[in-house]
């Protein structure tokens, strides 16, 4: 009987983590980004929603963030390439960020690849 309780607890815990927004759990990040922690969380939440729609899963395990060289624009914006390990697959996105006239930042997310095996570099 204890084994069934343990299995049920594990299933409930996994469901809670999978149903939470990306910012609600720790994501391993590497590389460099110019995004503030709040902006990065907002972008990751949008990518998690995209992943939920396209892959049926919103869990992001890790993100490697790289600033695109020479991507600074006159409006103060720039671009980055984020490679995410989401739902047991790797996918790359171009994130374009720029100051918003309303305060904060505006951004666009462009998928650069489809879902790839994790071993692809």
C-alpha positions as CSV (number, residue, x, y, z in Angstrom):
1,X,0.0,0.0,0.0
2,X,2.9,2.4,0.7
3,X,4.2,1.9,-2.8
4,X,0.9,3.0,-4.3
5,X,0.9,6.1,-2.1
6,X,4.5,6.9,-3.3
7,X,3.5,6.5,-6.9
8,X,0.4,8.6,-6.5
9,X,2.4,11.4,-4.8
10,X,5.0,11.3,-7.6
11,X,2.3,11.7,-10.2
12,X,0.6,14.6,-8.4
13,X,4.0,16.4,-8.0
14,X,4.9,15.9,-11.7
15,X,1.5,17.2,-12.7
16,X,1.9,20.3,-10.5
17,X,5.4,21.1,-12.0
18,X,4.2,20.5,-15.6
19,X,1.2,22.8,-15.1
20,X,3.1,25.7,-13.7
21,X,4.4,28.6,-15.8
22,X,8.1,28.5,-16.7
23,X,9.0,31.1,-14.2
24,X,7.5,29.1,-11.3
25,X,10.3,26.5,-11.3
26,X,14.1,26.7,-11.6
27,X,15.4,26.7,-15.2
28,X,19.1,26.0,-15.7
29,X,20.5,28.9,-17.8
30,X,23.9,29.3,-19.5
31,X,25.4,31.9,-21.8
32,X,24.7,35.6,-21.6
33,X,21.6,37.8,-22.1
34,X,20.9,41.5,-21.8
35,X,17.3,40.8,-20.6
36,X,16.4,41.7,-17.1
37,X,15.2,38.7,-14.9
38,X,11.6,39.8,-15.4
39,X,12.0,40.1,-19.2
40,X,13.7,36.7,-19.4
41,X,10.8,35.2,-17.3
42,X,8.2,36.8,-19.6
43,X,9.9,35.5,-22.7
44,X,10.3,32.0,-21.2
45,X,6.6,32.0,-20.2
46,X,5.6,32.8,-23.8
47,X,7.9,30.1,-25.2
48,X,6.4,27.6,-22.7
49,X,2.9,28.5,-24.0
50,X,4.2,28.1,-27.6
51,X,5.7,24.7,-26.7
52,X,2.4,23.7,-25.0
53,X,0.5,24.5,-28.2
54,X,3.0,22.9,-30.7
55,X,4.3,20.0,-28.6
56,X,1.7,19.4,-25.9
57,X,4.2,20.2,-23.2
58,X,5.3,23.4,-21.5
59,X,8.2,22.2,-19.3
60,X,11.5,24.0,-20.1
61,X,14.5,22.3,-18.5
62,X,17.3,24.6,-19.6
63,X,18.1,27.7,-21.8
64,X,21.3,28.8,-23.4
65,X,21.2,32.5,-24.2
66,X,23.6,34.2,-26.7
67,X,23.7,37.8,-27.8
68,X,23.9,38.1,-31.6
69,X,27.1,40.0,-32.4
70,X,26.5,43.4,-34.1
71,X,22.7,43.2,-33.5
72,X,22.4,46.6,-31.7
73,X,19.9,48.8,-33.4
74,X,19.4,52.6,-33.4
75,X,16.2,52.2,-31.3
76,X,18.3,50.6,-28.5
77,X,17.2,47.1,-29.3
78,X,19.2,44.0,-30.0
79,X,18.7,40.3,-30.8
80,X,19.6,37.1,-29.0
81,X,19.5,33.4,-29.9
82,X,18.1,31.2,-27.2
83,X,18.4,27.4,-27.4
84,X,16.0,25.7,-25.1
85,X,15.7,22.1,-23.9
86,X,11.9,21.9,-23.7
87,X,9.8,18.8,-23.5
88,X,12.8,16.5,-24.2
89,X,13.7,18.3,-27.4
90,X,15.9,21.2,-28.4
91,X,14.6,24.2,-30.2
92,X,16.2,27.6,-31.1
93,X,14.5,31.0,-31.1
94,X,15.6,34.5,-32.1
95,X,14.5,37.0,-29.4
96,X,14.4,40.6,-30.6
97,X,14.2,43.0,-27.6
98,X,13.7,46.8,-27.7
99,X,12.8,49.5,-25.2
100,X,9.0,50.1,-25.1
101,X,7.7,53.7,-25.4
102,X,5.3,52.7,-22.6
103,X,8.2,51.7,-20.3
104,X,9.8,48.3,-19.9
105,X,10.6,46.3,-23.0
106,X,8.9,44.9,-26.1
107,X,10.0,41.7,-27.7
108,X,9.3,39.3,-30.5
109,X,10.0,35.6,-30.5
110,X,10.9,33.8,-33.8
111,X,11.3,30.0,-33.9
112,X,14.5,29.3,-35.9
113,X,14.2,25.5,-35.9
114,X,11.6,22.9,-35.3
115,X,12.0,20.5,-32.4
116,X,15.4,18.7,-32.7
117,X,16.9,15.7,-30.8
118,X,18.7,16.8,-27.6
119,X,22.1,15.6,-29.0
120,X,22.0,18.1,-31.9
121,X,24.5,21.0,-31.4
